Amino acid sequence: MAGTHKVRAKRIVNFYLRHKSKGKKFPVNHFVLEGESFSSVYQIIQRYEDRGTVQRKSGNGRPPKIMTPKNVKRLVKMFDHKDDSSERKAAKKFKCSQPFIEEQNQHKSESKTKIAPIFRRTNKSCS
């Protein structure tokens, strides 16, 4: 999805630069007729004029509070190939809930456990 956004943004900026003498309204109306959002086209043009690029600024977004990169490494190390680890104890240690630890562990852990299939005997196999 990020790749299509970059292509779309470059296309809007190139069109804007080719028709810059006609103002911002012309490219905005053109892309609105194609189905683009009015505000999105204006934002892309404004971002290009402010920074000279259509790419987003790095560092945007909410910083992690509980699972910082350091804590993620500690969690993975705590559970990696160990049977005596408890999610409840880890939740207390990291000051968060047990389901949160479970979710993080599923996404971050290198050791993925697979559930073995259950084989059941049928009446036909017993005779």
Beta strands, then each sheet from edge to edge (+ up, - down):
end
